[in-house]
Amino acid sequence: MSDEVINAGQLEIRYLVDGSASGGLGVFELTVPPGANVPPPHSHRDNEEFFYVVEGSITYSVDADTRELKPGEWMSTPRGSVHGFRNGGSQPARALVVLTPDIGAQYFRDVATVINAGGPPDKARLVEVMSRYGLTLAAPSRAGASGGV
């Protein structure tokens, strides 16, 4: 278990289990302030994801299914599915995220380097980091996307 907190823009990531070295299961706690910039819709080539809300509420989308998740509610993202989330509420939200196999805390450190560099994020560098870890941005939707992790 790690006490390291990774701040990527407005998001806070605290890894509980980093399974990237073993190719195993990874678990991290994600804190999302209201209205925070969040990752644009994306997919994972190699990972399945489980998103469980602990506190607050998160709007979570997997492909065409969008739900408002409250504490104790969850959604699963199969490998290759386009997913995204946002906190449209007035309180911070906290979720446990499980990835298998894990992409690891280093992914979030690398993203934080781009996001926290000052000024608007360098989209080309962000896409390069994402692709290095098997993530692909989804085609823009008519609703648009936030810019972030």
Secondary structure, DSSP 8 states (H G I E B T S, - for coil): ----EEEETTEEEEEEE--TTTT--EEEEEEE-TT-----SEEESS-EEEEEEEES-EEEEETTEEEEE-TT-EEEE-TT--EEEE--SSS-EEEEEEEES---HHHHHHHHHHHTTSSS--HHHHHHHHHHTTEEE----TT------
